[in-house]
């Protein structure tokens, strides 16, 4: 196979073959229950052995399962804008064992959403949706009691809020009122201009991160590398974590929710970064 690259199995599970050969026709769309573009809860027995990528028309990259081209739930050819994202998606498919667990394949789900665009939104509509979260941003809503939680919010949330206000030269503020702070129009316009610099695919990833964290502020902190995924997730759950420390919790359930939120948030951030990538992956000698 031309241009074959194999990743060491100790890093990527079974070796992932990345080549140019794709002699068979497209693979039929996968039957996913619930919304085809959400994180599906269904599973399916694995039906392929090899995963590869190939470059098709217009320089777009395709995912091949046993050399058959993958299609989206909407029936479109599954194509991504660059090689780096193609490798990441192919790795998701290669990591599946005997059963396909669609709910773990966040990058694939985000690609399906960007390709099919099931709600038929344009960039302006996506930007408006993101800015709506600013009006109900998690870290802008404070409490008056108990004193311990008030202090925790001030110590943990306030530095992030001050950072983003300085970073983007805006005013956001916080409030303990049920109505929340009144966000100035100038602030919204500044963020609108910034969001407009992202392409459609990157906005898809950013909106996903904002939805997970329920916070534009924390999402920007993560994307700008001010916060790690772990920090952003913990800050988004600050009040819940305070109550857990005070009253206790079902430990396994708490840990599962935390790890799931981290995984989804990390996937959204990675999708954004890779969707913004225009260069191809530099070839290195990866053979053992």
C-alpha positions in Angstrom: 0.0 0.0 0.0 1.4 3.4 -1.0 2.3 5.9 1.7 1.8 3.4 4.5 2.2 4.7 8.0 1.8 2.5 11.1 1.5 3.7 14.6 3.1 1.7 17.4 0.4 -0.5 19.0 1.6 0.4 22.5 0.3 4.0 21.8 -2.7 3.4 19.6 -4.0 -0.1 20.2 -3.9 -2.2 17.1 -1.7 -0.8 14.3 -3.5 1.9 12.3 -2.8 1.8 8.6 -2.9 5.1 6.8 -2.7 4.8 3.0 -4.1 5.9 -0.3 -5.7 2.7 -1.6 -9.5 2.6 -1.6 -10.7 0.2 -4.2 -14.2 -0.5 -2.9 -17.3 1.6 -2.9 -18.8 3.8 -0.1 -19.8 2.2 3.1 -23.5 2.6 3.9 -24.5 5.1 6.7 -24.4 3.5 10.1 -27.7 3.0 11.8 -27.5 5.0 14.9 -30.5 5.4 17.2 -31.7 8.6 18.8 -30.5 11.7 16.9 -28.0 10.6 14.3 -25.9 13.6 15.1 -25.8 13.3 18.9 -23.7 11.0 21.0 -25.5 7.8 20.3 -26.2 5.3 23.2 -26.4 2.3 20.9 -23.7 -0.2 20.2 -23.0 -2.4 17.2 -20.8 -5.4 16.6 -17.6 -4.4 14.9 -17.8 -5.2 11.1 -14.4 -4.2 9.8 -10.7 -5.0 10.4 -8.6 -2.2 8.9 -8.9 1.5 9.1 -7.2 3.8 6.7 -7.4 7.4 5.3 -7.2 8.6 1.7 -7.1 12.0 0.0 -10.0 12.5 -2.3 -11.4 15.3 -4.5 -10.6 18.9 -3.5 -7.9 17.7 -1.2 -10.4 16.5 1.4 -9.6 13.4 3.4 -11.8 10.3 3.7 -12.1 7.5 6.2 -12.0 3.9 4.9 -13.1 0.8 6.8 -11.7 -2.2 5.0 -11.1 0.1 2.1 -14.8 1.1 1.9 -15.5 4.8 2.2 -17.4 5.9 5.4 -20.6 7.9 5.0 -22.4 10.2 7.5 -25.8 9.4 9.0 -27.2 11.8 6.5 -25.8 9.7 3.6 -23.0 12.1 2.6 -19.4 11.0 2.0 -17.5 11.4 5.3 -14.8 13.9 4.5 -12.6 16.1 6.7 -10.6 19.2 5.7 -7.1 18.0 6.7 -5.0 15.0 7.4 -4.5 15.7 11.1 -8.3 15.5 11.8 -8.5 12.4 9.5 -5.9 10.6 11.6 -7.7 11.5 14.8 -11.0 10.2 13.6 -9.4 7.1 12.1 -7.8 6.5 15.5 -11.3 6.5 17.1 -12.5 3.8 14.7 -9.3 1.8 15.1 -9.6 1.9 18.9 -13.0 0.1 18.9 -12.8 -3.6 19.9 -15.4 -6.2 19.3 -18.2 -3.8 19.8 -18.6 -0.3 18.3 -19.4 2.1 21.1 -20.7 5.1 19.3 -21.1 7.2 22.4 -17.3 7.2 22.9 -16.6 8.5 19.3 -16.9 12.2 20.0 -14.7 13.4 17.0 -16.8 11.3 14.6 -20.0 12.7 16.0 -18.7 16.3 15.6 -17.6 15.6 12.0 -21.0 14.2 11.2 -22.6 17.3 12.6 -20.3 19.6 10.6 -20.8 17.7 7.4 -24.6 17.1 7.5 -25.4 20.3 9.4 -28.8 18.8 10.4 -30.2 22.1 11.7 -29.1 23.9 8.5 -27.4 26.7 10.4 -24.9 29.2 9.0 -22.0 30.9 10.8 -24.0 33.8 12.1 -26.6 31.6 13.6 -23.9 29.5 15.4 -22.3 32.7 16.7 -25.6 33.9 18.0 -26.2 30.6 19.8 -22.7 30.8 21.4 -23.3 34.4 22.6 -26.6 33.3 24.1 -24.6 31.2 26.6 -22.8 34.4 27.7 -26.0 35.7 29.1 -26.3 32.7 31.4 -22.6 31.9 31.9 -22.0 29.6 34.8 -19.3 31.6 36.4 -21.3 34.9 36.2 -24.0 33.6 38.5 -23.0 33.9 42.2 -24.7 33.1 45.5 -25.0 35.1 48.7 -24.7 32.1 51.0 -23.3 29.8 52.4 -20.1 31.8 53.2 -17.9 28.8 52.2 -19.3 28.6 48.7 -19.2 32.4 48.3 -15.5 32.4 49.2 -14.9 29.4 46.9 -16.5 31.2 43.9 -14.6 34.4 44.5 -11.3 32.6 44.8 -11.7 30.2 41.9 -14.0 32.0 39.4 -13.1 35.6 39.8 -9.5 35.2 38.5 -10.8 33.6 35.3 -13.4 36.3 34.9 -10.8 39.1 35.4 -8.4 37.3 32.9 -11.0 37.2 30.1 -12.0 40.8 30.6 -8.4 41.9 30.3 -7.6 39.5 27.5 -10.4 40.7 25.3 -10.7 44.2 26.8 -14.4 43.7 27.7 -16.7 44.0 30.7 -18.7 41.0 31.8 -19.2 41.1 35.6 -21.1 38.8 37.9 -24.3 38.9 39.9 -26.1 37.0 42.6 -29.4 38.1 41.0 -31.5 35.5 39.3 -31.4 37.7 36.2 -27.6 37.5 36.2 -25.3 40.4 35.1 -26.2 42.7 32.2 -23.7 42.1 29.5 -22.8 45.3 27.5 -23.5 45.3 23.8 -19.9 46.3 23.2 -18.8 43.0 24.9 -21.1 41.0 22.7 -19.8 42.7 19.6 -16.2 42.1 20.6 -16.9 38.4 21.1 -18.9 38.3 17.9 -15.9 39.6 15.9 -13.6 37.1 17.6 -16.0 34.1 16.9 -16.3 35.2 13.3 -12.6 34.5 12.8 -13.4 30.8 13.2 -14.4 28.6 10.3 -17.7 26.6 10.4 -16.0 23.4 11.6 -14.1 25.2 14.4 -17.3 26.9 15.5 -18.9 23.4 15.7 -16.2 22.3 18.1 -16.3 25.5 20.2 -20.1 25.4 20.5 -19.8 21.8 21.7 -17.3 22.8 24.4 -19.5 25.7 25.5 -22.4 23.4 25.8 -20.4 21.0 28.0 -19.1 23.6 30.3 -22.2 25.9 30.1 -19.8 28.7 30.0 -18.3 30.9 27.3 -15.7 32.3 29.7 -14.4 28.8 30.7 -14.5 27.7 27.1 -12.3 30.6 25.9 -10.0 30.0 28.9 -9.6 26.4 27.7 -9.2 27.3 24.0 -6.7 30.0 24.8 -4.8 27.5 26.9 -5.3 29.5 30.1 -7.0 26.4 31.6 -6.5 22.7 31.2 -9.4 20.4 30.5 -9.4 19.2 34.1 -9.4 22.8 35.5 -12.2 23.9 33.1 -14.4 21.0 34.0 -13.8 21.3 37.7 -14.6 25.1 37.6 -17.8 24.3 35.6 -18.9 22.0 38.4 -17.7 24.1 41.3 -21.0 24.4 43.2 -21.7 20.7 42.7 -18.2 19.8 44.0 -18.7 22.0 47.0 -22.0 20.3 47.9 -20.4 16.8 47.4 -17.6 17.7 49.7 -20.1 18.9 52.2 -22.7 16.2 52.0 -21.0 13.3 50.3 -21.9 11.4 47.1 -22.2 8.1 45.3 -18.5 7.9 44.5 -18.6 5.8 41.3 -21.4 7.9 39.8 -19.5 11.1 40.5 -16.3 9.8 39.0 -18.1 8.5 35.9 -19.8 11.8 35.3 -16.5 13.7 35.8 -14.6 11.5 33.4 -17.3 11.6 30.8 -17.5 15.4 30.9 -13.7 15.6 30.6 -13.7 13.3 27.6 -16.4 15.3 25.8 -14.8 18.7 26.6 -11.3 17.5 25.5 -12.8 16.1 22.3 -14.5 19.4 21.5 -11.3 21.3 22.1 -9.2 18.9 20.0 -11.8 19.1 17.2 -11.5 22.9 17.2 -7.7 22.8 17.1 -7.6 20.2 14.3 -10.3 21.9 12.3 -8.2 25.0 12.3 -5.1 23.1 11.1 -4.3 23.6 7.4 -1.0 21.9 7.0 -0.5 18.2 6.5 1.1 15.9 9.0 4.8 15.7 8.7 6.0 12.2 7.9 8.3 10.6 10.4 9.8 7.2 10.6 7.4 5.5 13.0 8.3 1.9 12.0 9.8 -0.2 14.8 
